[in-house]
């Protein structure tokens, strides 16, 4: 982006917050505009789980060897900077779905085994997993940015900025050509004596311990509508997930919803338009907690002329869709 000092960051959700912290560390001047109109985001209802294993086949998450060591370093440093706790490394257990799946996986153990897995008779433990209290991270970051005079709670009406608007960016004419594929998700919070508070349980859903016998249960996926209304259908689906994970007795606390800013190729959008007048840091889907620190670092290094963003994440891969 040309002749922009300081940079303008639009949106103080998870992506905008993490990018801003990287700019601050690197000495890149910026100011954040965070409009109340965009406060319906996935960040406020995020599970916040980071997990280096993807899918039923127990495959490593894309770039796992790079993402996970860095996120541990970044969030630990950020806790110290902000004087708050929001980063919780925690074991994650994935029970085998059934006997057939256990047999299928065990037959292929030698080919799919990797450093993030620890096998047991009833399932696998996933190493380097855990969760981030995204709401707490955003709250303490907001106060931090306000104290430094770096955040304006108003709508930005210009075009020369870095847009971190989550799924709202698909309605921004600057990014209309990018292949977004947003997905609405709902989760609920419960209180129960039944689940373990020592680890995250992951079986066709998740049970995440929050402490004090409280848990997050998630999550649903829907591509039909993107309102901020919770639904009875999702409540039923979440209750079925709970039952499938062996939890029968619990007290319902709340239900929350958000829209994940996912993309059609499951890779984020990082970089500037071909004309250099606007940038985007978006499209992290349900993996924002693990993806955004690494790519904030990469993009910061690119802006400083020290490196380039991974080609699978850079929006250069979509330059042919832009009319300049």
N, C-alpha and C positions, 0 to 999 in steps of 0.2 A: 504494500500500500504506500502510495507516494505522498510526501509532504505532510505526514500525519504525526504531530508531536504535541501533546501526548496521544497515544492510541485511545480510541473510544471503544469500550467493551459493552455490548448491549446484552444485558441479562446476567443476573447473579444467582443462577441455579448452580448445579454441581459443576458443569463444564466451565461456565464463566468464572466461578470462584477459583477453581484450580488453575485456570489459565492466568488469572490475575495474580495469584500467589507466585507463580513462576516468573511473571514479568517483574514483580517486586524484587524477587531474589536476584534477577539478572540486571536490575537497574534500568529496565525499560519503562519509561513514563506512560501512565494510563489514567483514565477515569472511567468508572462504571456507571452506566445508566440502567436502573432497574425499575421498570414501570409496574405498578400494581396490576395493570391489565394482563400481564403475563405470569401472574403468580400461580396459575393452575399449571403446574409442571410435574414431571415424573419425580423430580428431586424431593418434593415434599411428601411423597408416598412411596419412596424407594425402600426395597428390602435392604439394600446396602451390602449385599454379600459379595465377597470376592472369592473366586473358586477357579483354580487352574485346570479343572477337568470338565469336559463338555460332552453331553449326550450319553446315550445308553452304552456306547462302545468305549467309554472311558478315555476318549481322546484328549490330548493336551489342547488347551485353549491356544488359539493363534498367538504367537510370540510370547508364550508363557514364560520362557527362560529369561526374557527381557523385562516383561511387565511386572512380575511378582517380586523379584528382589528390589526393583526400584520403588514400588508402591510402599513396601515396608519402610524403606529409608525416607521416602517423602512424607508419609503420614506421621511417622514418628517425629521428624523434625518439625512438622507443622503443629503438632500438639504442643511441643516446647515453645514455639513462637507465639501461639495463641493462648497458652496457659490453660488448656482445656483437654479433657479426655473424650475422644470420639472414635479411636482406632482400636479394634478388638480382634487380634489374631485368635483363632479358635479352631479346634479340630472339626472336620465335617465328615459324617459317616453316611455312606451310600449302601443300604442293604440291597442284596440281590432281589430283583423284582419278583422272581419266581424260580423254580427248579430249572426250568428250561433255559432261562437267561443265565443262571449261575453256571450251568454246564457249558453253554456257548462261550461265556467269558473265560472260564477256566481252561477250556480247550485251546484258547488263543492267548493265554496269559503271557507266554514267552514273547509274543510279537507286540502285545499292547502294553506290557509292563513298562513303567517309566518312573522317574524320580519322585513324582508327586503322589504315587500310590503306595499304600501299605495294605496287603491282602490279609483278610481273616476268613474264617469259615462261613460267616453269614453275610459278608459284604466287604467293602473296601473303605479304608480311611484315606482321606485326601489331605495331603500335607500343604502347608502354606495357604490355608483358607482362613476365613474369618469374615468380619463385617465392619462397616463404617456407619456410625450414627450420622447419617447425612443431614438430618434436620439440625442436630447440634452443631455440626461443622459449618453449616450455612449461617446459623444464628451468630455464632461467635466470630465468624469471618465478617459478617455484615457490620457488627460493632467495631471491629478492627479497622475495616475500610472507612467507616464513617469518622472514626477518631483521627484517621490520617487525611481526611478531606478528599477521599478518593471515590466516594459513592454519591450519586445523585438519584433521589427517588422520584424520577419524572420520566416522561416518555421522550425518547430520542427520535427526532423526525428527519434526520439527515440520512445520507447513504454511505458516507465514508466512515466505516466503523468495522469492528469485528463483531459479528452477530453470533450470540450464544443463546438463542431463543428456544431451544428444544424443538418440539413438534410444531410450534408456531411459525418456524422459519419456512415451512412449506407454503405459507400464505404470503411470504415476502417476495415481491416481484424479482428481487435480486437473485433468488435461489429457486425460482419456480421450475427451472429445468433439471434440478437435481432429483434423483430417484429416491425420495423418502418412502418409507413404508412404516408409518407409526403404528404402534400397538398399545391399546388401552389395557391397563392391568389393575387388578384390585387385590388387596390383602386385608387381613383382619388381625386385630390384637386380642389376645385372650389371657385369662389367668387359669392355671391348672397345676395340679400336683403330679400329673402323669408324665409329661416329657422330661427328659434329662436336661439339666441346666449346664451341663459340661461340654456339650457339642451341638453343632447344627445337624439336624436330621434332614436328609435329602432323598425323597422317594416320591416321584410324581408330584412334587411340591416341596415345600420346606417348612420346618419348624425352627425358628431362630430364637434362642434364649436372650431375653433382655435383662434378666435379673429380677429378683423378688417374685419368682414364680410367674412372671409375665413373658409372653412369647408373641412373635410375629408369625403369621401363617400365610403362605403365599404359594404361588401367585397365579392369577388368571391371565389369559391373553384374549383380546378381542380386536378385530379389525373392522367392526361394523360402524361404530360411532365413537366420538371423542369428546363427550360432554364430561363435566366434573361431577356427575351424579353416580352414586353407588347403586348397584342393582341387586335385586333379590336372587336373580339367576347366579350371579357371582358368589353371593353369600352361600347358596346351596352347594356350589362347586367347591368352595373353600372348606365347607363342613365335610364334604365327601373326601377331600384330601386328608383332612384331620383323621377321619375314621380309617382311611387307608394306611395311615401311619400309626395306628393303634391308640389314638386318643379318643376317649368316649366322654369323660367328665371334664367340663371346663365352663368357665364363665366368660361370656362375650363382653369385650370392652368397647371396641370400635371397629369400623370398616373404613378403608381409605382407598382412593383411586388416583391414578395419574396416567399420563400417556407417554410411553417410551418413544424417544426420537430415533427409531430404528431406520435402517436403509435396506434397499433391495439386495445389495450385494454383501450385507452384514459387515461392512467396513465403514469407519467414520468419514466425515467430510472435514478436512483440515487444509487450510490455505487461503490464498487470495484469488479473487476472480482474475481472468486474463488481463483485464484493464488495470488491475492493481488498486482499484478504488475501494474495495470492500473485501473483508475476510470472513471466514466462517469456521467455527469450532463446534462441531455438532455431530449428530448421528451415532452416538455411542450406545444406543439401545439399552439393553438391560445390564450391560457390562461397564457402565460409566465409571464406577468406583475403581475398576482395575485398568481400564483403557486410558482415561483422561489424564492421569498424571504423566504417563510415559509420553503421550503425544503432545501434551503441553510443553514438556521438556524438549522434545524434538522440534516443535515449531518455534519455540524460543531460540533454540540454537540456529535454526534456519534464518530467522529474522536478524540475528546477529552475524549472519554470514559464515557460520562455523560448521553447518551440516545441512542435510536435506531431510524433509519428512519422508518416511517410508512410502514408496510409490503406491502401495495398496490403500493407503489412507489419504494421500494427497488428492485434492480436487483437480489436480492436473489431469487425472484420468478421465475427467468429464469436460475438459476444455472444449471439446468438439461440440458440446451441447450449448455453449454460450454464444450469443451474438454480441460482438463488441462494437 
